[in-house]
Amino acid sequence: MVATDGEATYPGLGAADRRDLARQRRAELGSALRAQGLRDVPVEWLGLPDAGLADCEAALREALTPLLAAADAYFAPWTGDPHPDHRAAGLAAAAAAPVTAHGWAYPIWMWAWSTPDDPAMPWDRAYLLHLDHPTLAAKRAGIAAFRSQVGPGPDGSPPVLEPAMLEHLDRPAELLFRVPRASSAPVSRFADLYADGADPWRANSWYERRKRSVVLASLPRERYRCAFEPGCGTGELSLALAERCATVLASDPVVDAVQGARRRTAGAIQVRVDRAALPDAVPTAAIDLAVFSEVLYYLDDTAVHTTLDRTIKALEPEGDLAVVHWRGWPPEAPRDALATHRMVRDRPELEAPRRAPRRRVALLVLRRRGRR
């Protein structure tokens, strides 16, 4: 989808010349697609006003919503880009994309108008996509097709894309920023996962079984009085915690998950499973263990801070808090595992346990190298 035709690139042009430039830009895009072997890619032109996209964000979002309805991922201009149209396009795409879509943003004028030490740069969410020689050659051909930008303007103005800018664009890699969700993942998303009666987390998979074993082996104490486990899912970890805890307060915001967890833990009378979502799920009663298993990264920053505030208040002195997450980045999550764990480590009320097993046991696992 192309939101604008770039007709306002040269402010000194009259109305007729702007219309001519718009037609030229559309023709140039067609040439650029053909040069990259993308002749059959359909293009939807919105014709929204160039340099005025911020005032048309609702219309852009409405146009994008049906196109992105079944998308697994979307690519849009970076919302921190200095150009207001690019910011508006990025915001509209993020708002229109489904919760299950991975968001990726590409900067454009950042290369010319910003500096690497700018605190607004989200380098912790930056990724490089390396281009092989054929791909880079196709990219160069595509850029060259936009003669109205790489050459002098119709009014004799200098090229929009100056040599320094073209030098940035000629690098054999694309810089992308991961787009975080602005709010917590909706409970409805997880309810949909349970709708067909299946176990969406594959609790008996090797990954899940190993994760539970690692969590349990990492707990400093053999026995706990009262554990809190939100987002308990089907209750497999709740059942395992029951072997070491006098009481387990488990919860989940999804009705089907709660019912499944109650069935799974029916034989463990020390486990109580409630329907509740964070941060409200945090108990007011004192606990000496809290286990957050793949749940915190689904919460926005405010919800994480509130959850930690309440959990730390409920934790008894010398109580333990365990946090474990998949190292990837679920599309529904506002951040990845490492960023989430930094938020937990930054809490001054928390510290590494003085008698953690890792200080008394040396563990080394190696694998023989494969054939070369």
C-alpha positions as CSV (number, residue, x, y, z in Angstrom):
1,M,0.0,0.0,0.0
2,V,1.2,3.5,-0.9
3,A,-0.3,6.2,1.3
4,T,0.9,9.3,-0.6
5,D,2.3,10.1,-4.0
6,G,5.1,12.4,-2.7
7,E,3.7,15.4,-4.7
8,A,4.7,17.9,-2.0
9,T,8.4,17.0,-2.1
10,Y,9.2,20.3,-3.8
11,P,7.1,23.1,-2.0
12,G,7.6,25.6,-4.8
13,L,5.7,23.6,-7.4
14,G,2.2,24.7,-8.5
15,A,-0.9,22.5,-8.5
16,A,-0.4,21.2,-12.0
17,D,3.3,20.4,-11.5
18,R,2.4,18.6,-8.3
19,R,-0.1,16.4,-10.2
20,D,2.6,15.6,-12.8
21,L,5.0,14.7,-10.1
22,A,2.5,12.4,-8.5
23,R,1.9,10.6,-11.8
24,Q,5.7,10.3,-12.2
25,R,6.2,8.8,-8.8
26,R,3.6,6.2,-9.5
27,A,5.3,5.3,-12.7
28,E,8.7,5.2,-10.9
29,L,7.3,2.7,-8.4
30,G,6.2,0.4,-11.2
31,S,9.6,0.6,-12.7
32,A,11.3,-0.1,-9.4
33,L,9.1,-3.2,-8.8
34,R,10.0,-4.5,-12.2
35,A,13.7,-3.9,-11.7
36,Q,13.5,-6.0,-8.5
37,G,11.5,-8.9,-10.1
38,L,8.3,-7.8,-8.4
39,R,6.3,-7.0,-11.4
40,D,3.2,-8.9,-10.2
41,V,3.1,-7.4,-6.7
42,P,-0.3,-5.6,-6.4
43,V,-0.1,-2.0,-5.3
44,E,-3.0,-0.1,-3.6
45,W,-2.8,3.7,-4.0
46,L,-4.5,5.8,-1.4
47,G,-3.6,9.2,-2.7
48,L,-3.6,10.8,0.7
49,P,-2.0,14.3,0.9
50,D,1.8,14.3,1.0
51,A,3.2,16.1,4.1
52,G,-0.3,15.9,5.6
53,L,-0.6,12.2,6.6
54,A,-0.7,13.0,10.3
55,D,-4.2,14.5,9.7
56,C,-5.3,11.4,7.8
57,E,-4.2,8.7,10.3
58,A,-7.7,7.5,10.9
59,A,-8.4,7.0,7.2
60,L,-5.0,5.3,6.7
61,R,-5.7,3.0,9.6
62,E,-9.2,2.1,8.2
63,A,-7.6,1.3,4.8
64,L,-4.9,-0.9,6.4
65,T,-7.1,-2.9,8.7
66,P,-8.7,-5.3,6.1
67,L,-5.3,-5.7,4.3
68,L,-3.6,-6.7,7.6
69,A,-6.4,-8.8,9.0
70,A,-4.6,-12.1,8.2
71,A,-1.0,-10.9,8.3
72,D,1.7,-12.7,10.3
73,A,4.0,-9.7,10.1
74,Y,4.0,-6.2,8.7
75,F,6.7,-3.7,7.7
76,A,6.1,0.0,8.1
77,P,8.1,3.2,8.5
78,W,9.6,3.7,11.9
79,T,7.5,5.9,14.1
80,G,10.6,7.7,15.4
81,D,11.6,8.7,11.9
82,P,12.0,12.5,11.7
83,H,9.5,12.8,8.8
84,P,6.0,13.3,10.1
85,D,4.4,11.3,7.3
86,H,6.6,8.3,8.2
87,R,5.6,8.6,11.8
88,A,1.9,8.7,10.9
89,A,2.2,5.7,8.6
90,G,4.0,3.7,11.3
91,L,1.4,4.5,14.0
92,A,-1.4,3.6,11.7
93,A,0.1,0.3,10.7
94,A,0.7,-0.7,14.4
95,A,-2.9,0.3,15.2
96,A,-4.4,-1.6,12.3
97,A,-2.3,-4.8,12.6
98,P,-3.8,-7.8,14.4
99,V,-2.4,-8.8,17.8
100,T,-0.9,-11.9,16.3
101,A,1.3,-10.0,13.7
102,H,5.0,-9.3,14.3
103,G,5.7,-5.6,13.7
104,W,8.9,-4.4,12.0
105,A,9.8,-0.8,11.2
106,Y,12.4,0.7,8.8
107,P,14.0,4.1,9.4
108,I,14.5,6.4,6.4
109,W,15.4,10.0,7.2
110,M,16.9,8.9,10.4
111,W,20.1,8.3,8.5
112,A,20.3,12.0,7.4
113,W,18.7,13.8,10.3
114,S,19.7,11.8,13.5
115,T,22.8,10.7,15.2
116,P,23.6,7.3,16.7
117,D,23.9,8.7,20.2
118,D,20.3,10.1,20.1
119,P,18.6,8.6,23.2
120,A,15.4,8.1,21.1
121,M,17.2,5.4,19.1
122,P,15.8,1.9,20.2
123,W,19.1,0.1,19.6
124,D,18.0,-2.7,22.0
125,R,15.3,-3.5,19.4
126,A,17.5,-3.2,16.3
127,Y,18.2,-6.0,13.9
128,L,20.3,-6.3,10.8
129,L,19.0,-8.1,7.7
130,H,22.0,-8.9,5.6
131,L,21.6,-8.7,1.8
132,D,23.4,-11.0,-0.6
133,H,24.8,-9.6,-3.8
134,P,21.8,-10.3,-6.1
135,T,19.5,-8.7,-3.5
136,L,21.7,-5.7,-3.1
137,A,21.9,-5.3,-6.9
138,A,18.1,-5.5,-7.1
139,K,17.8,-2.9,-4.4
140,R,20.1,-0.5,-6.2
141,A,18.1,-0.9,-9.4
142,G,15.0,-0.1,-7.5
143,I,16.4,3.0,-6.0
144,A,17.8,4.2,-9.4
145,A,14.3,3.9,-10.8
146,F,13.1,6.9,-8.7
147,R,14.6,9.5,-11.0
148,S,12.6,12.3,-9.4
149,Q,14.5,11.7,-6.1
150,V,18.0,10.7,-7.2
151,G,18.1,13.4,-9.8
152,P,17.3,17.1,-9.8
153,G,13.7,18.1,-9.0
154,P,11.3,19.4,-11.7
155,D,12.0,22.9,-10.6
156,G,15.8,22.5,-10.7
157,S,16.1,21.8,-7.0
158,P,18.9,19.5,-5.8
159,P,18.1,15.8,-5.6
160,V,16.0,14.7,-2.6
161,L,18.3,11.8,-2.0
162,E,21.7,13.4,-1.7
163,P,25.0,11.4,-2.0
164,A,25.4,10.9,1.7
165,M,21.9,9.5,2.0
166,L,22.4,7.2,-1.0
167,E,25.6,6.0,0.7
168,H,23.5,4.9,3.7
169,L,21.0,3.2,1.4
170,D,23.8,1.3,-0.5
171,R,24.9,-0.7,2.5
172,P,24.6,-4.5,2.2
173,A,22.2,-4.7,5.1
174,E,18.8,-3.4,6.1
175,L,18.3,-2.0,9.6
176,L,15.0,-2.8,11.2
177,F,13.5,-2.0,14.6
178,R,11.1,-4.4,16.2
179,V,7.8,-2.7,17.0
180,P,6.6,-3.4,20.5
181,R,2.9,-3.6,21.4
182,A,1.8,-0.5,23.2
183,S,-0.5,-2.4,25.6
184,S,-0.8,-5.7,27.3
185,A,-1.9,-8.7,25.3
186,P,-5.7,-9.0,25.5
187,V,-7.1,-11.9,27.4
188,S,-9.3,-12.6,24.4
189,R,-6.2,-13.6,22.5
190,F,-5.4,-16.4,25.0
191,A,-9.1,-17.4,25.2
192,D,-9.0,-18.0,21.5
193,L,-6.0,-20.3,21.9
194,Y,-8.0,-22.5,24.3
195,A,-11.3,-22.4,22.2
196,D,-10.8,-25.7,20.5
197,G,-10.1,-27.6,23.7
198,A,-6.4,-28.2,22.8
199,D,-3.4,-27.4,25.0
200,P,-2.0,-24.3,23.3
201,W,1.3,-24.5,25.2
202,R,2.0,-28.2,24.5
203,A,2.7,-28.8,28.2
204,N,4.1,-32.3,27.6
205,S,6.6,-31.1,25.0
206,W,10.3,-31.5,25.7
207,Y,10.7,-27.7,25.9
208,E,8.0,-27.3,28.5
209,R,9.1,-30.3,30.6
210,R,12.7,-29.1,30.6
211,K,11.6,-25.6,31.5
212,R,9.7,-26.9,34.5
213,S,12.6,-29.0,35.6
214,V,15.0,-26.0,35.3
215,V,12.7,-23.7,37.3
216,L,12.3,-26.3,40.1
217,A,16.0,-27.0,40.2
218,S,16.7,-23.3,40.5
219,L,14.6,-22.7,43.5
220,P,17.0,-22.2,46.5
221,R,14.8,-23.9,49.1
222,E,13.5,-27.4,49.3
223,R,10.2,-26.4,50.9
224,Y,8.0,-23.3,50.7
225,R,5.0,-22.3,52.7
226,C,2.9,-20.5,50.1
227,A,3.7,-20.1,46.4
228,F,2.0,-17.8,43.9
229,E,1.9,-18.8,40.2
230,P,-0.1,-16.5,37.8
231,G,-0.8,-17.5,34.2
232,C,-0.8,-21.1,35.3
233,G,-2.3,-22.4,32.0
234,T,-3.1,-26.1,32.2
235,G,-1.6,-26.4,35.7
236,E,1.5,-28.6,35.0
237,L,3.9,-26.3,36.8
238,S,1.3,-25.8,39.6
239,L,1.2,-29.5,40.2
240,A,5.0,-29.7,40.2
241,L,5.2,-26.8,42.7
242,A,2.7,-28.6,45.0
243,E,5.4,-31.2,45.7
244,R,7.5,-28.6,47.4
245,C,4.9,-26.1,48.7
246,A,2.3,-26.4,51.4
247,T,0.0,-24.1,49.4
248,V,0.0,-23.1,45.8
249,L,-2.1,-20.1,44.7
250,A,-2.4,-20.5,41.0
251,S,-4.5,-18.3,38.6
252,D,-5.2,-17.6,35.0
253,P,-7.5,-15.1,33.3
254,V,-8.9,-17.6,30.8
255,V,-11.9,-19.7,31.9
256,D,-10.9,-22.8,29.9
257,A,-7.4,-22.7,31.3
258,V,-8.7,-22.4,34.9
259,Q,-11.1,-25.4,34.3
260,G,-8.3,-27.4,32.8
261,A,-5.8,-26.5,35.6
262,R,-8.4,-27.5,38.2
263,R,-8.9,-30.9,36.6
264,R,-5.1,-31.4,36.4
265,T,-4.5,-30.5,40.0
266,A,-7.7,-32.1,41.4
267,G,-5.6,-34.6,43.4
268,A,-3.4,-32.0,45.0
269,I,-5.5,-30.4,47.7
270,Q,-2.8,-27.7,48.4
271,V,-3.4,-26.2,45.0
272,R,-6.0,-23.5,44.5
273,V,-6.7,-22.2,41.0
274,D,-8.6,-18.9,40.6
275,R,-9.6,-17.0,37.6
276,A,-7.7,-13.7,37.7
277,A,-5.5,-11.5,35.6
278,L,-2.4,-9.6,36.6
279,P,-1.9,-7.3,38.4
280,D,-5.1,-8.0,40.3
281,A,-4.2,-11.7,40.6
282,V,-1.4,-11.0,43.1
283,P,-2.6,-12.2,46.5
284,T,-2.8,-9.8,49.5
285,A,-1.8,-12.7,51.8
286,A,1.9,-13.2,52.5
287,I,3.8,-15.6,50.2
288,D,7.4,-16.9,50.3
289,L,7.6,-17.8,46.6
290,A,6.4,-16.2,43.4
291,V,6.9,-17.9,40.0
292,F,6.3,-16.0,36.8
293,S,6.5,-18.4,33.9
294,E,6.2,-16.9,30.5
295,V,3.7,-14.3,31.6
296,L,5.3,-10.9,32.4
297,Y,6.4,-10.1,28.8
298,Y,2.7,-10.1,27.8
299,L,2.1,-7.1,30.1
300,D,2.7,-3.5,29.3
301,D,5.3,-1.6,31.4
302,T,2.7,-0.1,33.8
303,A,1.2,-3.6,34.4
304,V,4.6,-5.1,35.0
305,H,5.6,-2.4,37.5
306,T,2.2,-2.7,39.4
307,T,2.5,-6.5,39.4
308,L,6.0,-6.3,40.9
309,D,5.0,-3.7,43.4
310,R,2.2,-5.9,44.7
311,T,4.3,-9.1,44.5
312,I,7.2,-7.6,46.4
313,K,4.8,-6.3,49.1
314,A,3.3,-9.8,49.4
315,L,6.7,-11.6,49.5
316,E,8.0,-12.3,53.0
317,P,11.5,-11.2,53.9
318,E,13.9,-13.7,52.3
319,G,11.1,-14.8,50.0
320,D,12.0,-15.9,46.5
321,L,10.9,-14.7,43.1
322,A,11.5,-16.8,39.9
323,V,11.0,-15.4,36.4
324,V,11.3,-17.6,33.3
325,H,10.5,-16.7,29.7
326,W,11.0,-18.0,26.2
327,R,13.9,-16.2,24.6
328,G,12.0,-15.2,21.6
329,W,9.4,-12.4,21.2
330,P,5.8,-13.4,20.9
331,P,3.9,-11.1,18.6
332,E,1.4,-10.3,21.4
333,A,4.1,-9.2,23.8
334,P,5.2,-5.6,24.4
335,R,8.8,-6.7,24.9
336,D,11.1,-9.8,24.7
337,A,12.3,-11.9,27.6
338,L,15.6,-10.1,28.1
339,A,14.0,-6.7,28.4
340,T,11.4,-8.1,30.8
341,H,14.1,-9.6,33.0
342,R,15.9,-6.3,33.1
343,M,12.8,-4.7,34.5
344,V,12.8,-7.3,37.3
345,R,16.5,-7.1,38.0
346,D,16.3,-3.3,38.3
347,R,14.0,-3.5,41.3
348,P,16.2,-2.5,44.3
349,E,14.1,-4.6,46.7
350,L,15.3,-7.8,45.0
351,E,18.7,-9.5,45.1
352,A,20.3,-12.8,44.2
353,P,19.8,-15.4,47.0
354,R,22.8,-15.9,49.1
355,R,22.5,-19.6,49.0
356,A,21.6,-20.2,45.5
357,P,22.4,-23.7,44.2
358,R,24.6,-22.3,41.4
359,R,27.1,-21.2,44.1
360,R,27.5,-24.8,45.4
361,V,27.3,-26.8,42.2
362,A,29.4,-26.6,39.1
363,L,27.5,-27.7,36.0
364,L,28.9,-28.0,32.5
365,V,27.1,-29.5,29.5
366,L,29.0,-29.9,26.2
367,R,28.2,-31.3,22.8
368,R,30.6,-32.8,20.3
369,R,31.1,-30.6,17.3
370,G,29.5,-31.8,14.1
371,R,31.4,-32.8,11.0
372,R,33.0,-30.0,9.0
